Amino acid sequence: MCMAQSPYYSVGELSEVLRVSTKWLYQQLNKGNIPGAFKIGTGNWFIDRDTFHETLKAKAQKPKPQRKETGRTVSRHDL
């Protein structure tokens, strides 16, 4: 019998996807920095897969701001 994939990531699953530690991920969850995340009860986090991936794609598609300075392109950090 094949089980359907859950529409939510667990903290462990998302930490594997992002290749970050669960400690860092919990810090980001508590700060409200993970889109689609919500908490049930006293400590069970769920992250909506669709919301998370849509937000990630939207942020990845924004062009990086650049400035023109005396005919050459300079990074936004002036490096």
MMTF fields as JSON, N, C-alpha, C and O atoms, coordinates in Angstrom:
{
  "mmtfVersion": "1.0.0",
  "mmtfProducer": "UNKNOWN",
  "numBonds": 315,
  "numAtoms": 316,
  "numGroups": 79,
  "numChains": 1,
  "numModels": 1,
  "chainsPerModel": [1],
  "groupsPerChain": [79],
  "chainIdList": ["A"],
  "bondAtomList": [4, 2, 8, 6, 12, 10, 16, 14, 20, 18, 24, 22, 28, 26, 32, 30, 36, 34, 40, 38, 44, 42, 48, 46, 52, 50, 56, 54, 60, 58, 64, 62, 68, 66, 72, 70, 76, 74, 80, 78, 84, 82, 88, 86, 92, 90, 96, 94, 100, 98, 104, 102, 108, 106, 112, 110, 116, 114, 120, 118, 124, 122, 128, 126, 132, 130, 136, 134, 140, 138, 144, 142, 148, 146, 152, 150, 156, 154, 160, 158, 164, 162, 168, 166, 172, 170, 176, 174, 180, 178, 184, 182, 188, 186, 192, 190, 196, 194, 200, 198, 204, 202, 208, 206, 212, 210, 216, 214, 220, 218, 224, 222, 228, 226, 232, 230, 236, 234, 240, 238, 244, 242, 248, 246, 252, 250, 256, 254, 260, 258, 264, 262, 268, 266, 272, 270, 276, 274, 280, 278, 284, 282, 288, 286, 292, 290, 296, 294, 300, 298, 304, 302, 308, 306, 312, 310],
  "bondOrderList": [1, 1, 1, 1, 1, 1, 1, 1, 1, 1, 1, 1, 1, 1, 1, 1, 1, 1, 1, 1, 1, 1, 1, 1, 1, 1, 1, 1, 1, 1, 1, 1, 1, 1, 1, 1, 1, 1, 1, 1, 1, 1, 1, 1, 1, 1, 1, 1, 1, 1, 1, 1, 1, 1, 1, 1, 1, 1, 1, 1, 1, 1, 1, 1, 1, 1, 1, 1, 1, 1, 1, 1, 1, 1, 1, 1, 1, 1],
  "groupList": [{"groupName": "MET", "atomNameList": ["N", "CA", "C", "O"], "elementList": ["N", "C", "C", "O"], "formalChargeList": [0, 0, 0, 0], "bondAtomList": [1, 0, 2, 1, 3, 2], "bondOrderList": [1, 1, 2], "singleLetterCode": "M", "chemCompType": "L-PEPTIDE LINKING"}, {"groupName": "CYS", "atomNameList": ["N", "CA", "C", "O"], "elementList": ["N", "C", "C", "O"], "formalChargeList": [0, 0, 0, 0], "bondAtomList": [1, 0, 2, 1, 3, 2], "bondOrderList": [1, 1, 2], "singleLetterCode": "C", "chemCompType": "L-PEPTIDE LINKING"}, {"groupName": "ALA", "atomNameList": ["N", "CA", "C", "O"], "elementList": ["N", "C", "C", "O"], "formalChargeList": [0, 0, 0, 0], "bondAtomList": [1, 0, 2, 1, 3, 2], "bondOrderList": [1, 1, 2], "singleLetterCode": "A", "chemCompType": "L-PEPTIDE LINKING"}, {"groupName": "GLN", "atomNameList": ["N", "CA", "C", "O"], "elementList": ["N", "C", "C", "O"], "formalChargeList": [0, 0, 0, 0], "bondAtomList": [1, 0, 2, 1, 3, 2], "bondOrderList": [1, 1, 2], "singleLetterCode": "Q", "chemCompType": "L-PEPTIDE LINKING"}, {"groupName": "SER", "atomNameList": ["N", "CA", "C", "O"], "elementList": ["N", "C", "C", "O"], "formalChargeList": [0, 0, 0, 0], "bondAtomList": [1, 0, 2, 1, 3, 2], "bondOrderList": [1, 1, 2], "singleLetterCode": "S", "chemCompType": "L-PEPTIDE LINKING"}, {"groupName": "PRO", "atomNameList": ["N", "CA", "C", "O"], "elementList": ["N", "C", "C", "O"], "formalChargeList": [0, 0, 0, 0], "bondAtomList": [1, 0, 2, 1, 3, 2], "bondOrderList": [1, 1, 2], "singleLetterCode": "P", "chemCompType": "L-PEPTIDE LINKING"}, {"groupName": "TYR", "atomNameList": ["N", "CA", "C", "O"], "elementList": ["N", "C", "C", "O"], "formalChargeList": [0, 0, 0, 0], "bondAtomList": [1, 0, 2, 1, 3, 2], "bondOrderList": [1, 1, 2], "singleLetterCode": "Y", "chemCompType": "L-PEPTIDE LINKING"}, {"groupName": "VAL", "atomNameList": ["N", "CA", "C", "O"], "elementList": ["N", "C", "C", "O"], "formalChargeList": [0, 0, 0, 0], "bondAtomList": [1, 0, 2, 1, 3, 2], "bondOrderList": [1, 1, 2], "singleLetterCode": "V", "chemCompType": "L-PEPTIDE LINKING"}, {"groupName": "GLY", "atomNameList": ["N", "CA", "C", "O"], "elementList": ["N", "C", "C", "O"], "formalChargeList": [0, 0, 0, 0], "bondAtomList": [1, 0, 2, 1, 3, 2], "bondOrderList": [1, 1, 2], "singleLetterCode": "G", "chemCompType": "PEPTIDE LINKING"}, {"groupName": "GLU", "atomNameList": ["N", "CA", "C", "O"], "elementList": ["N", "C", "C", "O"], "formalChargeList": [0, 0, 0, 0], "bondAtomList": [1, 0, 2, 1, 3, 2], "bondOrderList": [1, 1, 2], "singleLetterCode": "E", "chemCompType": "L-PEPTIDE LINKING"}, {"groupName": "LEU", "atomNameList": ["N", "CA", "C", "O"], "elementList": ["N", "C", "C", "O"], "formalChargeList": [0, 0, 0, 0], "bondAtomList": [1, 0, 2, 1, 3, 2], "bondOrderList": [1, 1, 2], "singleLetterCode": "L", "chemCompType": "L-PEPTIDE LINKING"}, {"groupName": "ARG", "atomNameList": ["N", "CA", "C", "O"], "elementList": ["N", "C", "C", "O"], "formalChargeList": [0, 0, 0, 0], "bondAtomList": [1, 0, 2, 1, 3, 2], "bondOrderList": [1, 1, 2], "singleLetterCode": "R", "chemCompType": "L-PEPTIDE LINKING"}, {"groupName": "THR", "atomNameList": ["N", "CA", "C", "O"], "elementList": ["N", "C", "C", "O"], "formalChargeList": [0, 0, 0, 0], "bondAtomList": [1, 0, 2, 1, 3, 2], "bondOrderList": [1, 1, 2], "singleLetterCode": "T", "chemCompType": "L-PEPTIDE LINKING"}, {"groupName": "LYS", "atomNameList": ["N", "CA", "C", "O"], "elementList": ["N", "C", "C", "O"], "formalChargeList": [0, 0, 0, 0], "bondAtomList": [1, 0, 2, 1, 3, 2], "bondOrderList": [1, 1, 2], "singleLetterCode": "K", "chemCompType": "L-PEPTIDE LINKING"}, {"groupName": "TRP", "atomNameList": ["N", "CA", "C", "O"], "elementList": ["N", "C", "C", "O"], "formalChargeList": [0, 0, 0, 0], "bondAtomList": [1, 0, 2, 1, 3, 2], "bondOrderList": [1, 1, 2], "singleLetterCode": "W", "chemCompType": "L-PEPTIDE LINKING"}, {"groupName": "ASN", "atomNameList": ["N", "CA", "C", "O"], "elementList": ["N", "C", "C", "O"], "formalChargeList": [0, 0, 0, 0], "bondAtomList": [1, 0, 2, 1, 3, 2], "bondOrderList": [1, 1, 2], "singleLetterCode": "N", "chemCompType": "L-PEPTIDE LINKING"}, {"groupName": "ILE", "atomNameList": ["N", "CA", "C", "O"], "elementList": ["N", "C", "C", "O"], "formalChargeList": [0, 0, 0, 0], "bondAtomList": [1, 0, 2, 1, 3, 2], "bondOrderList": [1, 1, 2], "singleLetterCode": "I", "chemCompType": "L-PEPTIDE LINKING"}, {"groupName": "PHE", "atomNameList": ["N", "CA", "C", "O"], "elementList": ["N", "C", "C", "O"], "formalChargeList": [0, 0, 0, 0], "bondAtomList": [1, 0, 2, 1, 3, 2], "bondOrderList": [1, 1, 2], "singleLetterCode": "F", "chemCompType": "L-PEPTIDE LINKING"}, {"groupName": "ASP", "atomNameList": ["N", "CA", "C", "O"], "elementList": ["N", "C", "C", "O"], "formalChargeList": [0, 0, 0, 0], "bondAtomList": [1, 0, 2, 1, 3, 2], "bondOrderList": [1, 1, 2], "singleLetterCode": "D", "chemCompType": "L-PEPTIDE LINKING"}, {"groupName": "HIS", "atomNameList": ["N", "CA", "C", "O"], "elementList": ["N", "C", "C", "O"], "formalChargeList": [0, 0, 0, 0], "bondAtomList": [1, 0, 2, 1, 3, 2], "bondOrderList": [1, 1, 2], "singleLetterCode": "H", "chemCompType": "L-PEPTIDE LINKING"}],
  "groupTypeList": [0, 1, 0, 2, 3, 4, 5, 6, 6, 4, 7, 8, 9, 10, 4, 9, 7, 10, 11, 7, 4, 12, 13, 14, 10, 6, 3, 3, 10, 15, 13, 8, 15, 16, 5, 8, 2, 17, 13, 16, 8, 12, 8, 15, 14, 17, 16, 18, 11, 18, 12, 17, 19, 9, 12, 10, 13, 2, 13, 2, 3, 13, 5, 13, 5, 3, 11, 13, 9, 12, 8, 11, 12, 7, 4, 11, 19, 18, 10],
  "groupIdList": [1, 2, 3, 4, 5, 6, 7, 8, 9, 10, 11, 12, 13, 14, 15, 16, 17, 18, 19, 20, 21, 22, 23, 24, 25, 26, 27, 28, 29, 30, 31, 32, 33, 34, 35, 36, 37, 38, 39, 40, 41, 42, 43, 44, 45, 46, 47, 48, 49, 50, 51, 52, 53, 54, 55, 56, 57, 58, 59, 60, 61, 62, 63, 64, 65, 66, 67, 68, 69, 70, 71, 72, 73, 74, 75, 76, 77, 78, 79],
  "secStructList": [7, 7, 7, 7, 7, 7, 1, 3, 3, 7, 2, 2, 2, 2, 2, 2, 2, 2, 6, 7, 7, 2, 2, 2, 2, 2, 2, 2, 2, 2, 2, 6, 7, 1, 6, 6, 3, 3, 3, 3, 6, 6, 6, 3, 3, 3, 3, 3, 2, 2, 2, 2, 2, 2, 2, 2, 2, 2, 2, 2, 6, 1, 7, 7, 7, 7, 3, 3, 3, 6, 6, 3, 3, 3, 7, 6, 6, 7, 7],
  "xCoordList": [0.838, 0.0, 0.881, 1.794, 0.613, 1.408, 0.731, -0.454, 1.502, 0.956, 1.188, 2.255, 0.208, 0.33, 1.283, 1.368, 1.987, 2.913, 2.125, 1.129, 2.58, 1.934, 2.119, 3.163, 1.13, 1.29, 2.18, 2.398, 2.694, 3.517, 4.87, 4.999, 5.89, 7.205, 7.239, 6.615, 7.958, 8.313, 9.605, 10.224, 10.005, 11.261, 12.428, 13.321, 12.425, 13.509, 13.584, 14.671, 12.432, 12.408, 12.907, 13.706, 12.439, 12.857, 14.333, 15.006, 14.846, 16.275, 17.119, 18.206, 16.631, 17.338, 17.256, 18.246, 16.08, 15.898, 16.817, 17.467, 16.867, 17.676, 19.139, 19.983, 19.426, 20.79, 21.286, 22.395, 20.427, 20.77, 20.485, 19.81, 20.994, 20.745, 19.323, 18.738, 18.79, 17.452, 17.486, 16.494, 18.612, 18.729, 18.549, 17.801, 19.233, 19.11, 17.677, 17.116, 17.094, 15.734, 14.738, 13.844, 14.873, 13.988, 14.149, 13.167, 15.372, 15.585, 14.826, 14.191, 14.898, 14.214, 12.697, 11.973, 12.223, 10.788, 10.278, 9.242, 10.993, 10.579, 10.637, 9.911, 11.491, 11.569, 10.512, 10.303, 9.843, 8.835, 9.418, 8.782, 10.614, 11.298, 11.046, 11.582, 10.257, 10.004, 8.563, 7.622, 8.383, 7.034, 6.246, 6.785, 4.971, 4.094, 4.186, 3.585, 4.931, 5.126, 4.07, 3.675, 3.629, 2.727, 2.962, 3.473, 2.576, 2.822, 1.499, 0.524, 1.478, 0.304, 0.709, 1.718, -0.077, 0.246, 1.417, 1.593, 2.212, 3.321, 4.639, 5.617, 4.702, 5.999, 6.027, 7.113, 4.898, 4.893, 4.761, 3.696, 5.851, 5.861, 5.509, 5.91, 4.759, 4.442, 4.725, 4.448, 5.275, 5.581, 4.867, 5.142, 3.965, 3.221, 4.188, 4.859, 4.256, 5.202, 4.967, 5.914, 3.721, 3.415, 3.764, 4.4, 3.349, 3.641, 5.14, 5.651, 5.847, 7.296, 7.972, 8.787, 7.64, 8.3, 7.902, 8.741, 6.652, 6.229, 6.985, 7.43, 7.13, 7.851, 9.326, 9.925, 9.906, 11.309, 11.532, 12.503, 10.643, 10.757, 10.614, 11.363, 9.666, 9.445, 10.672, 11.037, 11.301, 12.492, 13.681, 14.517, 13.77, 14.891, 14.814, 15.843, 13.634, 13.472, 13.669, 13.656, 13.848, 14.053, 15.462, 16.421, 15.603, 16.937, 17.745, 17.205, 19.026, 19.91, 20.136, 20.466, 19.962, 20.164, 21.635, 22.527, 21.869, 23.227, 23.23, 22.215, 24.394, 24.541, 25.578, 26.518, 25.389, 26.396, 27.254, 26.746, 28.549, 29.462, 30.613, 31.404, 30.71, 31.746, 31.93, 33.048, 30.802, 30.869, 31.066, 31.03, 31.271, 31.426, 30.337, 29.858, 29.957, 28.926, 29.565, 30.565, 28.984, 29.493, 28.438, 27.248, 28.859, 27.882, 27.254, 27.775, 26.119, 25.421, 26.216, 25.883, 27.264, 28.104, 29.373, 30.246, 29.468, 30.628, 31.928, 32.959, 31.884, 33.1, 33.692, 34.717],
  "yCoordList": [-1.182, 0.0, 1.243, 1.36, 2.161, 3.38, 4.515, 4.788, 5.166, 6.294, 7.578, 7.767, 8.452, 9.744, 10.642, 10.572, 11.475, 12.401, 13.484, 13.999, 13.815, 14.848, 16.207, 16.453, 17.094, 18.44, 19.332, 20.499, 18.786, 19.555, 18.905, 17.681, 19.763, 19.297, 19.242, 20.063, 18.284, 18.317, 19.124, 19.432, 19.46, 20.2, 19.37, 19.897, 18.089, 17.212, 17.14, 17.193, 17.018, 16.948, 18.236, 18.203, 19.38, 20.655, 20.925, 21.507, 20.51, 20.716, 19.902, 20.336, 18.732, 17.94, 18.602, 18.65, 19.111, 19.775, 20.992, 21.2, 21.789, 23.016, 22.779, 23.659, 21.566, 21.207, 22.139, 22.67, 22.318, 23.131, 22.297, 21.27, 22.736, 22.011, 22.293, 23.331, 21.357, 21.57, 22.708, 23.418, 22.888, 23.988, 25.33, 26.189, 25.505, 26.756, 26.93, 28.024, 25.829, 25.901, 26.282, 27.093, 25.714, 26.097, 27.584, 28.256, 28.095, 29.521, 30.365, 31.359, 29.958, 30.697, 30.58, 31.544, 29.408, 29.219, 30.125, 30.773, 30.172, 31.001, 32.495, 33.28, 32.897, 34.295, 34.631, 35.801, 33.602, 33.835, 33.98, 34.572, 33.455, 33.624, 32.521, 32.584, 31.524, 30.414, 30.524, 30.378, 30.778, 30.943, 29.638, 28.56, 29.754, 28.591, 27.774, 26.703, 28.258, 27.507, 27.877, 29.035, 26.868, 27.095, 26.028, 24.945, 26.363, 25.497, 24.967, 25.708, 23.685, 23.07, 22.568, 21.881, 22.913, 22.485, 23.268, 24.447, 22.605, 23.287, 23.182, 23.803, 22.427, 22.349, 21.605, 21.281, 21.317, 20.609, 21.593, 22.174, 21.782, 22.69, 21.938, 20.789, 22.592, 22.09, 23.205, 24.371, 22.856, 23.853, 23.44, 22.37, 24.265, 23.978, 23.933, 24.922, 22.793, 22.596, 23.599, 24.225, 23.755, 24.644, 26.091, 26.767, 26.567, 27.952, 28.175, 29.191, 27.23, 27.363, 27.457, 28.352, 26.539, 26.517, 27.704, 28.227, 28.142, 29.319, 30.558, 31.352, 30.727, 31.885, 31.816, 32.831, 30.636, 30.456, 30.807, 31.486, 30.35, 30.671, 32.161, 32.732, 32.797, 34.232, 35.034, 36.003, 34.64, 35.354, 35.091, 35.973, 33.891, 33.535, 34.236, 34.401, 34.652, 35.254, 36.761, 37.365, 37.377, 38.818, 39.129, 38.497, 40.089, 40.445, 41.126, 41.847, 40.882, 41.505, 42.964, 43.254, 43.879, 45.293, 45.592, 45.136, 46.369, 46.771, 48.256, 48.835, 48.854, 50.275, 50.432, 49.645, 51.448, 51.792, 52.906, 53.883, 52.741, 53.749, 53.899, 52.973, 55.05, 55.374, 54.269, 53.836, 53.823, 52.87, 51.416, 50.555, 51.112, 49.71, 49.362, 50.222, 48.105, 47.66, 47.328, 46.612, 47.848, 47.63, 46.861, 47.151, 45.891, 45.125, 46.014, 47.079, 45.56, 46.35, 46.48, 47.299, 45.677, 45.741, 46.549, 46.638, 47.13, 47.929, 47.138, 47.676, 45.877, 45.046, 44.996, 44.347],
  "zCoordList": [0.0, 0.0, 0.0, 0.817, -0.905, -1.041, -0.281, -0.468, 0.574, 1.335, 0.56, -0.022, 0.547, -0.123, 0.659, 1.885, -0.073, 0.555, 1.292, 0.783, 2.483, 3.275, 2.608, 2.004, 2.703, 2.141, 3.008, 2.68, 4.112, 5.044, 5.248, 5.253, 5.418, 5.841, 7.357, 8.029, 7.886, 9.305, 9.401, 8.382, 10.598, 10.78, 10.262, 9.598, 10.559, 10.093, 8.578, 8.003, 7.931, 6.467, 5.839, 4.903, 6.351, 5.776, 6.024, 5.174, 7.178, 7.434, 6.445, 6.063, 6.031, 5.022, 3.651, 2.92, 3.305, 2.016, 1.911, 0.886, 2.969, 2.968, 3.312, 3.143, 3.801, 4.24, 5.34, 5.284, 6.343, 7.514, 8.759, 8.684, 9.886, 11.136, 11.62, 11.312, 12.373, 12.939, 13.951, 14.117, 14.626, 15.587, 14.875, 15.341, 13.753, 12.994, 12.496, 12.552, 12.008, 11.489, 12.575, 12.33, 13.77, 14.877, 15.213, 15.527, 15.148, 15.409, 14.388, 14.74, 13.112, 12.06, 12.179, 11.926, 12.56, 12.764, 13.876, 13.726, 14.98, 16.112, 15.798, 16.409, 14.853, 14.427, 13.382, 13.061, 12.848, 11.815, 10.424, 9.553, 10.194, 8.915, 7.894, 6.788, 8.229, 7.314, 6.804, 7.584, 5.505, 4.965, 5.014, 4.765, 5.338, 5.381, 6.649, 6.735, 7.649, 8.895, 9.927, 10.057, 10.649, 11.768, 12.814, 12.529, 14.028, 15.175, 15.707, 15.831, 16.018, 16.629, 18.005, 18.161, 18.974, 20.334, 20.886, 20.581, 21.696, 22.356, 21.615, 22.03, 20.541, 19.876, 18.569, 18.088, 17.968, 16.695, 15.546, 15.337, 14.796, 13.661, 12.39, 12.205, 11.519, 10.2, 9.209, 9.49, 8.047, 7.027, 5.75, 5.205, 5.271, 4.05, 2.865, 2.567, 2.2, 1.097, -0.037, -0.515, -0.468, -1.593, -1.283, -2.092, -0.116, 0.276, 0.373, -0.098, 0.98, 1.134, -0.232, -0.46, -1.142, -2.45, -3.323, -4.056, -3.263, -4.029, -3.58, -4.409, -2.277, -1.751, -2.129, -2.485, -2.054, -2.418, -3.887, -4.221, -4.765, -6.191, -6.435, -7.226, -5.77, -5.951, -5.533, -6.198, -4.45, -3.993, -4.903, -5.095, -5.465, -6.325, -7.672, -8.327, -8.106, -9.416, -9.435, -10.508, -8.285, -8.252, -8.748, -8.305, -9.658, -10.138, -9.037, -8.198, -9.065, -8.083, -8.471, -9.621, -7.523, -7.84, -8.125, -7.41, -9.186, -9.522, -9.833, -10.222, -9.651, -9.945, -11.041, -11.152, -11.833, -12.842, -12.263, -11.712, -12.399, -11.866, -12.844, -13.022, -13.472, -14.448, -15.488, -15.768, -16.052, -17.143, -16.768, -17.647, -15.509, -15.111, -14.108, -13.371, -14.091, -13.169, -11.828, -11.767, -10.761, -9.411, -8.644, -8.762, -7.864, -7.081, -6.043, -5.711, -5.53, -4.528, -3.241, -2.385, -3.096, -1.892, -2.15, -1.287, -3.334, -3.737, -3.659, -3.257, -4.037, -4.043, -5.425, -5.634]
}
